Amino acid sequence: MHLFYYYLLALPLSDTRSKINPMKKHLLLLLFISYLGTEIQAQKISAYINFRDYFIVFDDGRTDVLEVMPPQSFKIGPNYLAYIDNVGNLKVYYKGKVETLDPGVILSYEAGDDYLIFEKYQQIKVWHNGVLTNLGNNVTAWKGSDSIVAFYDSNYKEFHIFYHDETYNLGDGLVEIPITDFEVGNNIFAFIDKYQLTFTVFYKGDYIDLSTVIRNVDFKVNADIVAYTDDETNTFKAFFKGDIYDLETLPPVSYKVGHGTVAYVNQNQEFIVFYNGDKYKVLNYVPEYFDVKDSLVAFNNAGFLNVFYNGVTTELTRYIPPSIEWDWSTMAYLDDNLKIQALMAGERKFIINETLRNVYTNRDIITIRYGNQSWAIYYKGKLIEMQDQ
């Protein structure tokens, strides 16, 4: 089937911004430059296992063999590669060198845009640009993302926020954890304080109360944004980069969040995207499904795959692809002939005319495996064939 696409420039709806009027605001001295967003960082790292089972790193156009045995798992950051090797050691590749971070059993690890976070028997550690920091040895509750970790230290009865390598104390001398629910986005922390009865956001070093005298709040977070139903008024709102936006007078039927993005179905059965401070009515009816990841909103409209990015909706295919990989502002997919195509920062790309085994994305890098075990990487607009190591 011939593929075509169109761009629909959805007009923003009326401005939904309302002035923040918190009941209280804890003033903190800002000891660091305001976070400018991780999206400006260019991806330069990828990795794969070749036909000899060698573990290969791709770093800004060059490749190196890291291990001659395949790792148990690996995760990729913008300028580093974390992996658990064949015998269980957690290692990190950074600036051309491999360092063993921990030789023990790692329960979990996450490779964010800034932080590599890992847990070992209630001990939480953060690696950032070559520096390893131990956050606590008896951490019984924690969540972390790209540049922020929120955690409760049971030894000292303290709840801390570790943000941009600074530690903020939410409370000390506590008999129990002071919050009933909390979520961490890329650079934001939202929580319900069961003692103060507040729903609060920690953003750029400041605490901002979004709702007071609360019972419970339905909320989701991501980079620069918190979407929530206000417990006092039952309205659907978004906290975005310091402003509060009134999205709907009633809670949504369903919603998902991404980087500065909220996609939702309202009570009128309309499909709406709030993006970068503006509302876009994408459909007058409910899509068959929709999902949000990073800066992309994907939805099925009558069997067609559509993608919303940067205020523009693109009809990507007139079918649902058998395989889709997406990350940041890139969506790569296999067409019905098992050839790879992509939408990258709003532009369609025909990557390669070969039958493929699989494909995965890391930000704006596409890593491709052929059926014959050879590999290629689409990087900075060029397809680089990987040579056997």
C-alpha positions as CSV (number, residue, x, y, z in Angstrom):
1,M,0.0,0.0,0.0
2,H,1.3,3.4,-0.9
3,L,2.0,5.5,2.2
4,F,1.3,9.1,2.5
5,Y,0.9,11.6,5.3
6,Y,-0.4,15.1,6.0
7,Y,0.2,17.7,8.6
8,L,-2.7,19.1,10.6
9,L,-1.9,22.4,12.3
10,A,-4.3,22.3,15.2
11,L,-5.1,25.7,16.5
12,P,-4.5,26.3,20.2
13,L,-7.6,26.7,22.3
14,S,-8.0,29.6,24.7
15,D,-5.3,30.4,27.2
16,T,-5.9,28.3,30.3
17,R,-3.2,29.8,32.5
18,S,-4.2,30.9,36.0
19,K,-2.1,32.7,38.5
20,I,-0.5,30.5,41.2
21,N,-1.9,31.4,44.6
22,P,-0.5,28.8,47.0
23,M,-1.4,28.9,50.7
24,K,2.2,28.7,51.6
25,K,5.5,28.8,49.8
26,H,8.8,27.6,51.3
27,L,11.5,29.9,50.2
28,L,14.8,28.3,49.4
29,L,18.1,29.9,48.4
30,L,18.8,28.8,44.8
31,L,22.4,27.6,44.8
32,F,22.4,26.5,41.2
33,I,21.6,27.8,37.8
34,S,18.0,26.9,36.9
35,Y,17.6,23.7,35.0
36,L,17.3,24.4,31.3
37,G,15.9,21.1,30.2
38,T,17.7,17.9,29.1
39,E,16.3,17.9,25.6
40,I,19.1,20.2,24.4
41,Q,21.7,17.4,25.1
42,A,22.5,15.4,22.0
43,Q,22.5,11.7,22.2
44,K,25.9,10.1,21.3
45,I,25.8,6.6,22.8
46,S,24.3,3.3,21.7
47,A,25.2,-0.3,22.1
48,Y,24.6,-3.8,20.7
49,I,25.8,-7.4,20.9
50,N,27.3,-8.6,17.7
51,F,27.3,-12.1,16.1
52,R,30.3,-13.2,18.2
53,D,28.3,-12.2,21.4
54,Y,30.8,-9.3,21.9
55,F,29.3,-6.3,23.7
56,I,29.9,-3.2,21.5
57,V,29.6,0.4,22.4
58,F,28.9,3.1,19.7
59,D,30.3,6.5,20.9
60,D,29.9,9.5,18.6
61,G,30.8,7.5,15.5
62,R,33.4,5.1,16.8
63,T,33.0,1.6,18.2
64,D,34.8,-0.4,20.9
65,V,34.5,-3.9,22.4
66,L,33.5,-3.5,26.1
67,E,33.1,-7.2,26.9
68,V,33.7,-10.5,25.1
69,M,30.7,-12.0,26.9
70,P,27.2,-10.6,26.5
71,P,26.0,-8.5,29.5
72,Q,23.0,-9.5,31.6
73,S,21.4,-6.1,30.8
74,F,22.3,-2.6,29.7
75,K,20.8,0.8,29.8
76,I,21.9,3.9,27.9
77,G,22.2,7.5,29.0
78,P,22.9,10.5,26.8
79,N,26.7,10.3,27.3
80,Y,27.2,7.1,29.2
81,L,26.3,3.4,29.1
82,A,25.5,1.4,32.2
83,Y,25.4,-2.4,32.2
84,I,25.5,-5.5,34.4
85,D,28.2,-7.7,33.0
86,N,28.1,-11.5,32.6
87,V,29.0,-12.2,36.2
88,G,26.8,-9.5,37.8
89,N,29.0,-6.4,38.2
90,L,27.5,-3.1,37.6
91,K,29.7,-1.1,35.2
92,V,29.6,2.3,33.5
93,Y,31.2,3.3,30.2
94,Y,32.0,7.1,30.3
95,K,34.4,9.2,28.2
96,G,36.0,6.1,26.6
97,K,36.6,4.2,29.9
98,V,34.8,1.5,31.8
99,E,34.5,1.7,35.6
100,T,33.0,-1.0,38.0
101,L,30.6,0.8,40.2
102,D,29.5,-2.2,42.3
103,P,30.5,-5.9,42.3
104,G,27.5,-7.0,44.3
105,V,23.9,-7.9,43.5
106,I,22.1,-4.9,42.1
107,L,18.3,-5.0,42.7
108,S,17.6,-2.3,40.1
109,Y,19.2,0.5,38.1
110,E,18.0,3.4,36.0
111,A,19.9,5.4,33.4
112,G,18.5,8.9,33.3
113,D,19.6,12.0,31.4
114,D,21.8,13.1,34.3
115,Y,21.8,10.4,37.0
116,L,22.5,6.7,37.0
117,I,20.6,5.5,40.0
118,F,20.9,2.0,41.5
119,E,19.7,0.1,44.5
120,K,21.4,-2.6,46.5
121,Y,19.6,-3.9,49.7
122,Q,18.0,-0.6,50.7
123,Q,21.2,1.3,49.8
124,I,20.7,3.9,47.1
125,K,23.6,5.4,45.1
126,V,23.7,8.0,42.3
127,W,26.5,8.2,39.7
128,H,26.8,11.5,37.8
129,N,29.6,12.6,35.5
130,G,32.1,10.3,37.1
131,V,31.1,11.0,40.7
132,L,29.4,8.3,42.9
133,T,27.2,9.5,45.8
134,N,25.7,7.2,48.5
135,L,22.3,8.7,49.4
136,G,21.6,6.3,52.3
137,N,22.1,2.8,53.7
138,N,18.5,2.1,54.9
139,V,16.3,3.7,52.3
140,T,12.8,2.2,52.6
141,A,11.0,4.3,50.1
142,W,12.4,6.1,47.0
143,K,11.7,7.2,43.5
144,G,14.1,8.7,41.0
145,S,14.4,10.1,37.5
146,D,16.8,12.0,35.3
147,S,18.0,14.7,37.7
148,I,16.1,14.1,40.9
149,V,15.8,11.4,43.6
150,A,13.3,11.5,46.5
151,F,13.9,9.1,49.4
152,Y,13.1,8.3,53.0
153,D,16.1,7.3,55.2
154,S,14.8,5.0,58.0
155,N,18.1,5.3,60.0
156,Y,17.8,9.0,60.5
157,K,14.0,9.3,60.1
158,E,14.5,11.9,57.3
159,F,12.9,12.5,53.9
160,H,15.3,14.0,51.4
161,I,15.3,15.3,47.8
162,F,18.6,15.0,45.9
163,Y,18.3,17.4,43.0
164,H,21.2,18.6,40.8
165,D,23.7,17.2,43.3
166,E,22.2,19.2,46.2
167,T,20.3,17.6,49.1
168,Y,17.0,19.2,50.4
169,N,15.5,18.1,53.6
170,L,11.7,17.6,53.6
171,G,11.5,16.7,57.2
172,D,13.6,15.2,60.0
173,G,13.0,13.4,63.3
174,L,10.0,11.8,61.7
175,V,8.3,8.8,63.3
176,E,7.2,7.6,59.9
177,I,7.3,8.7,56.3
178,P,5.5,12.0,56.1
179,I,3.9,11.5,52.7
180,T,1.2,9.1,51.5
181,D,1.9,9.3,47.8
182,F,4.7,10.8,45.7
183,E,5.9,10.7,42.1
184,V,9.1,11.9,40.5
185,G,9.4,13.3,37.0
186,N,12.6,14.2,35.1
187,N,13.1,17.4,37.1
188,I,10.1,17.7,39.4
189,F,8.7,16.0,42.6
190,A,5.0,16.0,43.6
191,F,3.7,14.6,46.9
192,I,0.9,14.5,49.3
193,D,1.8,15.5,52.9
194,K,-0.4,13.6,55.3
195,Y,0.5,15.9,58.2
196,Q,-0.1,19.2,56.5
197,L,-2.9,17.9,54.2
198,T,-1.3,19.5,51.2
199,F,-0.6,18.5,47.6
200,T,2.8,20.0,46.9
201,V,5.3,20.3,44.0
202,F,9.1,20.7,44.4
203,Y,10.3,22.4,41.3
204,K,13.6,24.2,40.7
205,G,14.5,24.3,44.4
206,D,11.1,25.6,45.6
207,Y,8.0,24.1,47.3
208,I,4.7,25.1,45.8
209,D,1.3,24.0,47.3
210,L,-1.1,23.2,44.6
211,S,-4.0,22.1,46.9
212,T,-4.7,22.2,50.6
213,V,-6.9,20.3,53.0
214,I,-6.8,17.4,50.6
215,R,-8.2,13.8,50.9
216,N,-6.5,12.4,47.9
217,V,-5.3,13.7,44.5
218,D,-5.1,11.9,41.2
219,F,-1.9,13.1,39.6
220,K,0.9,12.2,37.1
221,V,4.2,13.8,36.5
222,N,6.9,14.2,33.8
223,A,9.5,16.8,32.8
224,D,8.4,20.3,33.9
225,I,4.8,19.2,34.4
226,V,2.2,17.8,36.9
227,A,-1.3,17.0,35.7
228,Y,-3.8,16.5,38.5
229,T,-7.5,16.7,39.5
230,D,-7.9,19.4,42.2
231,D,-9.4,17.8,45.3
232,E,-11.0,21.1,46.3
233,T,-12.8,22.0,43.1
234,N,-12.8,18.7,41.1
235,T,-11.2,20.5,38.1
236,F,-8.5,19.1,35.9
237,K,-5.3,21.2,36.0
238,A,-1.7,21.2,34.9
239,F,1.3,22.7,36.7
240,F,3.7,23.6,34.0
241,K,7.0,25.5,34.4
242,G,5.7,27.5,37.4
243,D,2.2,28.3,36.1
244,I,-1.1,26.5,36.8
245,Y,-3.4,25.9,33.8
246,D,-7.1,25.1,34.1
247,L,-7.6,22.4,31.6
248,E,-11.2,21.2,32.3
249,T,-14.0,21.9,34.7
250,L,-14.4,18.1,35.3
251,P,-11.9,15.3,35.7
252,P,-10.8,13.6,32.4
253,V,-12.0,10.2,31.4
254,S,-8.3,9.2,30.9
255,Y,-5.0,11.0,30.6
256,K,-1.3,10.4,30.1
257,V,1.7,12.8,30.5
258,G,5.0,13.4,28.7
259,H,7.6,16.1,28.5
260,G,5.6,19.3,29.0
261,T,2.6,17.4,27.6
262,V,-0.8,16.1,28.7
263,A,-2.9,14.0,26.4
264,Y,-6.5,13.3,27.6
265,V,-10.1,12.5,26.8
266,N,-12.5,14.9,28.4
267,Q,-16.0,14.4,29.6
268,N,-17.3,15.5,26.1
269,Q,-15.4,12.6,24.6
270,E,-12.9,14.9,22.8
271,F,-9.2,14.0,22.5
272,I,-7.1,17.0,23.7
273,V,-3.4,17.6,23.9
274,F,-2.0,20.2,26.2
275,Y,1.5,21.0,25.0
276,N,4.0,23.7,26.0
277,G,1.2,25.9,27.6
278,D,-1.4,25.5,24.8
279,K,-4.4,23.2,24.3
280,Y,-5.0,21.5,21.0
281,K,-8.3,19.7,20.1
282,V,-6.9,16.8,18.2
283,L,-10.1,14.8,17.7
284,N,-13.8,15.4,18.3
285,Y,-14.1,11.8,19.4
286,V,-12.2,9.2,21.4
287,P,-9.3,7.5,19.6
288,E,-9.1,3.7,19.6
289,Y,-6.0,4.1,21.8
290,F,-3.4,6.7,22.7
291,D,-0.1,6.9,24.4
292,V,2.5,9.5,25.4
293,K,6.3,9.1,25.6
294,D,8.7,12.0,26.1
295,S,7.7,14.6,23.5
296,L,5.5,12.4,21.3
297,V,1.8,11.5,21.5
298,A,0.7,8.5,19.4
299,F,-2.9,7.5,18.7
300,N,-4.9,5.2,16.6
301,N,-7.5,7.0,14.5
302,A,-9.7,4.5,12.6
303,G,-6.7,2.1,12.1
304,F,-4.3,4.9,11.1
305,L,-1.2,5.6,13.2
306,N,-1.0,9.3,14.0
307,V,1.7,11.2,16.0
308,F,1.4,14.6,17.6
309,Y,4.7,16.5,18.0
310,N,5.4,20.2,18.7
311,G,1.8,21.2,18.0
312,V,1.5,19.3,14.7
313,T,-0.4,16.0,14.0
314,T,1.1,13.7,11.4
315,E,-0.8,10.8,9.9
316,L,2.2,8.4,9.9
317,T,0.7,5.2,8.4
318,R,-2.6,4.0,7.1
319,Y,-2.2,0.9,9.2
320,I,-0.8,0.0,12.6
321,P,2.9,-1.1,12.1
322,P,3.9,-4.5,13.5
323,S,6.8,-3.0,15.5
324,I,7.3,0.5,16.9
325,E,10.2,1.9,18.9
326,W,10.0,5.5,20.1
327,D,12.0,7.8,22.4
328,W,12.4,11.5,22.9
329,S,11.3,13.0,19.5
330,T,11.9,9.9,17.4
331,M,9.5,7.2,16.4
332,A,11.0,4.3,14.3
333,Y,8.8,1.5,12.9
334,L,8.8,-1.4,10.6
335,D,6.4,-1.0,7.6
336,D,4.4,-3.9,6.3
337,N,7.4,-5.0,4.2
338,L,9.7,-5.0,7.2
339,K,11.6,-1.9,6.1
340,I,12.4,0.8,8.6
341,Q,10.9,4.3,8.5
342,A,10.9,7.0,11.1
343,L,9.5,10.3,12.2
344,M,12.3,12.4,13.7
345,A,11.6,15.8,15.2
346,G,8.5,16.0,13.0
347,E,10.3,15.0,9.8
348,R,9.7,11.7,8.0
349,K,12.7,9.6,7.2
350,F,13.1,6.5,5.1
351,I,16.0,4.8,6.9
352,I,16.9,1.7,5.0
353,N,15.5,-0.7,2.4
354,E,16.4,-4.0,4.0
355,T,14.6,-6.7,5.9
356,L,15.3,-6.2,9.6
357,R,15.3,-8.4,12.7
358,N,14.7,-5.6,15.1
359,V,15.3,-1.9,15.8
360,Y,15.4,0.3,18.9
361,T,15.8,4.0,19.6
362,N,17.9,6.1,22.1
363,R,16.8,9.7,21.8
364,D,17.7,10.5,18.2
365,I,19.9,7.5,17.5
366,I,18.3,4.5,15.7
367,T,20.1,1.1,16.2
368,I,19.2,-1.5,13.6
369,R,19.8,-5.3,13.5
370,Y,19.6,-7.1,10.2
371,G,18.4,-10.7,9.8
372,N,22.0,-11.8,9.2
373,Q,23.2,-10.5,12.6
374,S,24.9,-7.5,11.2
375,W,24.2,-4.0,12.6
376,A,23.8,-0.4,11.5
377,I,23.2,2.9,13.3
378,Y,21.4,5.9,12.0
379,Y,23.3,8.8,13.6
380,K,23.2,12.5,12.7
381,G,21.3,11.9,9.5
382,K,23.5,9.2,8.2
383,L,23.3,5.4,8.2
384,I,26.6,3.9,9.5
385,E,27.2,0.2,8.8
386,M,28.9,-1.5,11.8
387,Q,32.0,-3.5,10.9
388,D,32.6,-6.9,12.5
389,Q,34.8,-6.7,15.6
